[in-house]
Amino acid sequence: MKIGEIAHQIKGLNSDKLFSKPAEEPKGQSFSDILTKSIGEVNQTQKDAYNAMEQIATGKVDNLQKAVQTIEEAELSLKLALEVKNKALSAYKDVMRMQI
């Protein structure tokens, strides 16, 4: 059996598409844009948490449960951001230790 016969038996196989250059991927956000947006979101949650703490301290809070939830969300988002930073730094150090 010849390769040409096998190729004709497989439905949907187009050899022109197999060896052609891939189409350009659509451009999305850059890493810098995503990082800036994420840091901005963490910053905003921290600001919201500080406002919630201030409302609790002054007694102006309407919903204590929501205020505590806001504070916890800010704490978790900051912890996540720190872990992502630590992982990125660790990966960078691993790359720098690689021998060429």
For each residue, the residues with C-beta under 8 A, 3 or more apart:
1: 5 6
2: 5 6
3: 6 7
4: 7 8
5: 1 2 8 9
6: 1 2 3 9 10
7: 3 4 10 13 15
8: 4 5
9: 5 6
10: 6 7 13
11:
12:
13: 7 10 18
14: 17 18
15: 7 18 19
16: 19 20
17: 14 20
18: 13 14 15
19: 15 16
20: 16 17
21:
22:
23:
24:
25:
26:
27:
28:
29: 33 34 37
30: 33 34
31: 34 35
32: 35 36
33: 29 30 36 37
34: 29 30 31 37 38
35: 31 32 38 39
36: 32 33 39 40
37: 29 33 34 40 41
38: 34 35 41 42 81
39: 35 36 42 43 81
40: 36 37 43 44
41: 37 38 44 45 77
42: 38 39 45 46 77 78 81
43: 39 40 46 47
44: 40 41 47 48
45: 41 42 48 49 70 73 74 77 78
46: 42 43 49 50 74 77 78
47: 43 44 50 51
48: 44 45 51 52 70 74
49: 45 46 52 53 70 71 73 74 75
50: 46 47 53 54
51: 47 48 54 55
52: 48 49 55 56 61 66 67 68 70 71
53: 49 50 56 57 67 71
54: 50 51 57 58
55: 51 52 58 60 61 67
56: 52 53 59 61 64 67
57: 53 54
58: 54 55
59: 56
60: 55
61: 52 55 56 64 67
62: 66
63: 66 67
64: 56 61 67 68
65: 68 69
66: 52 62 63 69 70
67: 52 53 55 56 61 63 64 70 71
68: 52 64 65 71 72
69: 65 66 72 73
70: 45 48 49 52 66 67 73 74
71: 49 52 53 67 68 74 75
72: 68 69 75 76
73: 45 49 69 70 76 77
74: 45 46 48 49 70 71 77 78
75: 49 71 72 78 79
76: 72 73 79 80
77: 41 42 45 46 73 74 80 81
78: 42 45 46 74 75 81 82
79: 75 76 82 83
80: 76 77 83 84
81: 38 39 42 77 78 84 85
82: 78 79 85 86
83: 79 80 86 87
84: 80 81 87 88
85: 81 82 88 89
86: 82 83 89 90
87: 83 84 90 91
88: 84 85 91 92
89: 85 86 92 93
90: 86 87 93 94
91: 87 88 94 95
92: 88 89 95 96
93: 89 90 96 97
94: 90 91 97 98
95: 91 92 98
96: 92 93
97: 93 94
98: 94 95
99:
100:
